[in-house]
Amino acid sequence: MRENRAFCTIPALLAASWIAALAGAAQGEATADNGKGEKAMKSFAESDIHWLGHDGFMLAGEKTIYIDPYKIDGGATADIILITHDHFDHCSPEDIAKIQGPQTTVVAPRDCLGKIPGNKKAIKPGELLTLDTIVIEAVPAYNINKNFHPKANGWVGYVVTMKGFRIYHAGDTDHIPEMKTIKADIALLPVSGTYVMTAEEAVRAALDINPAIAIPMHYGAIVGQPDDAVRFRDLLKGKVDVVIKKKGA
């Protein structure tokens, strides 16, 4: 009887080995896919997100998207321009005009729209807008320990979904509680202090958001120095991958 029982376990052992092999193969494929996704995301952050200086960016993907262009020399005509708030270094009609075409849509808080001609749409925190293939979510952006950007103004940051990635531009903000609920693959965070988060506060914000990649901004013009970006990167080493962009790249 003992021999029969041992003999009967052989098919079960073979089945278990077969299942384990399939599971291992599936896990290997998932790891490979994750690796490809991370590589594609890093390539997108390095090659298709262009820092224009200060808080300004151009995102190149299914559409050409600008965020807060300020003191730019021009560029490709925008499909979409996103403005975070009314301050002159974010809502700059002269710079918008350099990249605005007949089909460009400008998205901004309502108090900005009077300065901007052309096709425009108002947005406020919590609203979602889809323009062709691009999904745009407006999220809160405000100060908690200073008064430059009051929450009551309804100014915004944005989460833009393009090329399958969620890119969060925080706007001018402090480290606010809402950041714990923001889901982003790539986070563009201010680091200068004075009007926005310091580098140390931005580190805590990045840990709340937990993106795969963080890009520092809001330095090198008006306020903030490259050292702020370097400090931000160094404090996040081993926790979040930080890409420091060169202006125009």
N, C-alpha and C positions, 0 to 999 in steps of 0.2 A: 504493500500500500504506500509506503514511504517513497518508493521509486516512482509510482504513478503520480503522486502529488508533485514530486520534483519535475517530472516530465511535463506535467500540465502547466507549469509556470513558465516554460520556455516561450510560448507564443506571447504571453503577457509581457515578458521582458523585452521581446523583439518589438512589440507594439509601443512599449514605453520609450525604447531607444529611438524609434521612428518619430514619435511625437516630439521628443526632446530635440531631435535633429531639425524638424520643421520649425520648432520654436526658435532655435538658434539661428536658422536661416532668416526667419522673419525679423528677428531682432537685429541681425546684421544689416538687412535691407533698410530697416528704419534708421539705424545709425548712419548708414551711407546717405539716406535721404536728408537726415538732419544736417549732416556734414555739408551736403550740397546747398541746403537752404542757408546755412550760416555763411558759407563762402559767397553765395549770391548776395546776401544781405551786406556783407562787408564790402563787396565790390560796388554795390549800389551806394553805400555811404561814402565811399572814397571817390567814386567816379561820377555819380549822378546827383549828388547833393553838393551844390556849389555855394560857398559862403561869400556873400557880397560885402561883408564888413558889418560891424555893429550887430543888429538882430536880423539882418537881411539875408535871405537865401533864395536860390533858384533850384527847383526840383525838376529834373528831366526824366520823363517817363512817357506814359500814354498821352499826357498833356504837359505843356510847359507852365509851371506854377511858380510864381514869385510870392514871397512873404516879406512884408515890411521893407521894400526897397528904399534905400536912403543913400544919397551921394553916390549913385551909380553912374557909369559912363554910357549906359545903354545896354542892349542885349537882344536876344531873340524875342520876337513878339510874344507876349504872354497869352495863353488861353485863359488862365485864371490868376488873379492877384488877390492875395489874402492880407488884410490889414488887421492888426490886433487891437489898436486903440488910437485915440485922437492926437497924441503928442506928435510934435513936428518931425521927430526923428523916426517915426513909424508910419504916420499918415502924411506922406510928402507928395502933394499933387505934381510938383515938377518932376520927380523921379518916376511916378506912375505914368506920366505922359510919355516918357522915353521908351516905354515897353508896351504901351497900350495900343491895341489895334481896334478896328471896327467890331470884331467878334469877341473881344476880351470881356470877361465878366469879373467885376471887382466885388469881393465879399468883405463886409466890414460891419462893425457896430454902427447903429443908426446915427450916432452923433458925428460920425466921419463922413457920411454920404453927401452932405451939403458942399464939401470941398472937391468932390470927385465927379467929373462928367462921365457920360457914356452909360453902358449897361452895368447896373450895380444891384446888389442884393444886401439887405440888412440881415444881421444874424446876432444872436445873443447866447449866453452860456446855456448849454443843455440842448440846443437845436442841432439838427442834422440836415445836411443839404447834399443832394446828389447832382452833379453836373456831368452829364454823359457817363463815363465810366468811373469818375472820381467821387469818392465819398468823403465829405468834409464834416467833421464834428467840432462844434465850438464848446470849449471847456472854460471854466472860470480862471481868471488871472487877476490877482490883486495883492496888495500889501497887508500884512498883519501887524507890523511893528513900525510902520511909517505911513505917511499920508499921500504919497505921490500917485498911487493907483488905488483909489477907494473901491471896495467891492460893490458899492451902490451904483457905480458908473456902468456896470455890466460889460466891462471890457473882457477880452477873450484871449485864450490860446487856441490852437487848432490841433486836431488829430486828422491827418490826411492819409487815406488808404490808396496806395498806387503800387503797381508791380507786385501786388500781394503783400506789401509791407505796410505797417502802421507807423507813420512818422508824426511824432508829437513835437510841436513848436510851442513852448510854454508861454510865449509873450513876456511882458514885463510883470514879474510876479515874485512873491516870496515863496518859501516852502509852505504850502497850504495843505490842509487835510484832504482836499479832493484828489490830490496826487496819488493817494493810496488806491484809488479806484480806476486810475487811468491805465489802460493797457496799450503798450507801445513796444514796437521792435526797436525803434531808434528814437532817442529823446534829444532834442535841442534845448539846452538849459542855460539861462543867464548865470553868470558867475562873478560879476564885477563888484557886487555890493552897492552901497549908496542908495540907488533907486530900486534895486532888486536884491535877490539872494547874493550872499557872499559865496565864495568857492566852497567853504565848509558846509554852508546850508544847502548848496546845490548837491553836494555829496549825499546828504541825508535824503534829499528829494529823489536822487537817482536810485538810492537803495529802496525807497518806497515804490517807485515806478518799476524798477527791476527790468530795464530794457536790455537787449543784447548789446547795444551800442549807444553811447552817449557822446554828444558833440557840444562843447562849450561855446557860448556866444555872449554878446553884450560886453565886449571889451575892445580896446583899441581905437574907440571913437567916443568922444564925450567923457566917458568914464571907463576905468578898468584897463588892466595891462595884460600882455601875454603871460606874465607870471601867474595871473589868476587861473588861466586855462591849464597851465602846467601843474599848479598845485591841485586843481580839481582832478586831473589825470592821475597824479601820483597817489592821492588819497583813495582813489578807486581801484588801484592796482590789485589784480587778483579777484576783484568783485564784479566790475563792469568794464567792458572794453571801451576805452575812450579814444576817439579820433579827433585830433586837433587839426582843423582845416586851415589852409593858407587862403588868404583873401583872393577871390577869383577862381579858386580851385575846388 
